[in-house]
Amino acid sequence: MSKEKVVTINERIPSLKEQRKQRSNRRLLFFLSFFFILLLLMVYFQSPLSHVRNVIVEGNHFVSESELVTISDLSTGTSMWNLDKEEVKNRVLEHVEISSVEVKRELPSTIVLTIEEYARIGYLFRDDKYFPILETGQFLDELPRQTFPSDAPLLIGFSQGEELAELSAELQNIPSQLIERISEIFYKPTENDSLSIILYMTDGIEVHTSIRNFSEHMAPYPSIVKELDRNKQGILHMRMSPYFEEFVTEEESESEGEG
């Protein structure tokens, strides 16, 4: 016969009561926590705690943070949750130098503007002033005094007209890596080519070419330069058929004359 202990219902009642009490306490704790969280959310949404207190601008280089905050119209009294991100984005995109913007909330009270600017493809140098040209072809106001641009080539000898407009359009089609290798572009029209230009490259090479089909003519520049003898000085002609014209020194001229 089995000797297992038989637990009567009377013996189990205290244990069941304790279990019910624990479940009841857990349920009460859950509702109290839920109520407390709701109360905190109501206080947060109805108080200045939910207002914008910080605006962080990232990715800008030429346009100042203060200017971007101003045109975004984000003020410290703006509610984080009544904020229309699309409206803020459209306001910032009205700036001619801004190509894209992302608006992001960071709790509890910070708005982050991530900016992307249009690249500058050149600077028109005129009357001792520098006028930036964007990749869109847009001309900007002159740079502040004592500011010397180094992120894009200087365009010298140009006036605002068809030649400059055509060159700006051609520069838009040149890869940024190649743009960075151009130091200066001089407008030097000749009898044979009214669109003739001279480029001085950052690697010390002088390039003669034309505004007409400029981007197409300059495309093979990196591969051609690799094949040049850097000990020789001369002019690299970049047109339909690129070739290198070596400078003739006085000694070489004299030896040719004697021969």
Secondary structure, DSSP 8 states (H G I E B T S, - for coil): --------HHHHHHHHHHHHHHHHHHHHHHHHHHHHHHHHHHHHHHSGGGB--EEEEES-SSS-HHHHHHHHT--TTSBSSS--HHHHHHHHHTSTTEEEEEEEEETTTEEEEEEEE--EEEEEEETTEEEEEETTS-B-----TT----SS-EEES--TTHHHHHHHHHHTTS-HHHHTTEEEEEE---SS-TTEEEEEETTS-EEEEESTTHHHHHTTHHHHHHHS-TTS-EEEE-SSS-EEEE---HHHHHHHHH-
